[in-house]
Amino acid sequence: MASYKADYLDNPPPPYPRLSRQLGEEGTALLKVQVGADGRALQVKLVSSTGYARLDEAAEATVAQWRFVAATRNGQAITSWVLVPIKFRILN
């Protein structure tokens, strides 16, 4: 069975920037990640911003270090793209 979609593992969430937390900044960054056949992020592109550069940068930097399950075609791992939403919410 072919899988043309990469999947992300149980990777650590990005750190919440201290200043963003103090200022009450929240939002969701949507990232488009090119996942190589080895499961590493080859490219990370911001598709939709949280509205705060600090949060977007934290999301991009963290996801760039994540490991993924590569998509496969005919049983062989291939390079593909996956969308990754990163939510920043301050819990009271």
TAZIFEN-V405016 format. One record per residue. N is the residue number from 0. RES is the residue in one letter. D_CENTER is the distance of its C-alpha to the mean C-alpha in Angstrom with 2 decimals. Layout:
BEGIN
<<N/RES/D_CENTER> <N/RES/D_CENTER>>
END
This chain:
BEGIN
<<0/M/25.78> <1/A/23.14> <2/S/19.46> <3/Y/17.79> <4/K/14.36> <5/A/11.93> <6/D/10.73> <7/Y/8.33> <8/L/10.62> <9/D/11.49> <10/N/9.38> <11/P/10.35> <12/P/9.06> <13/P/9.22> <14/P/12.92> <15/Y/14.47> <16/P/16.41> <17/R/20.05> <18/L/21.38> <19/S/18.88> <20/R/19.93> <21/Q/23.55> <22/L/23.38> <23/G/21.83> <24/E/18.82> <25/E/16.44> <26/G/14.10> <27/T/10.93> <28/A/8.51> <29/L/7.48> <30/L/5.39> <31/K/7.20> <32/V/6.56> <33/Q/9.99> <34/V/10.52> <35/G/13.95> <36/A/16.71> <37/D/16.35> <38/G/12.83> <39/R/11.50> <40/A/8.91> <41/L/11.64> <42/Q/10.26> <43/V/7.44> <44/K/9.06> <45/L/9.22> <46/V/10.78> <47/S/11.80> <48/S/12.45> <49/T/13.16> <50/G/16.45> <51/Y/16.20> <52/A/15.40> <53/R/15.08> <54/L/12.30> <55/D/10.38> <56/E/11.12> <57/A/10.20> <58/A/6.60> <59/E/6.60> <60/A/8.84> <61/T/7.33> <62/V/4.15> <63/A/7.14> <64/Q/9.11> <65/W/7.62> <66/R/9.99> <67/F/9.89> <68/V/13.03> <69/A/14.11> <70/A/15.76> <71/T/19.53> <72/R/22.54> <73/N/26.00> <74/G/24.81> <75/Q/23.20> <76/A/19.56> <77/I/18.38> <78/T/15.74> <79/S/13.78> <80/W/10.99> <81/V/8.55> <82/L/7.19> <83/V/4.33> <84/P/6.31> <85/I/6.37> <86/K/10.14> <87/F/12.46> <88/R/15.89> <89/I/18.93> <90/L/20.90> <91/N/24.61>>
END
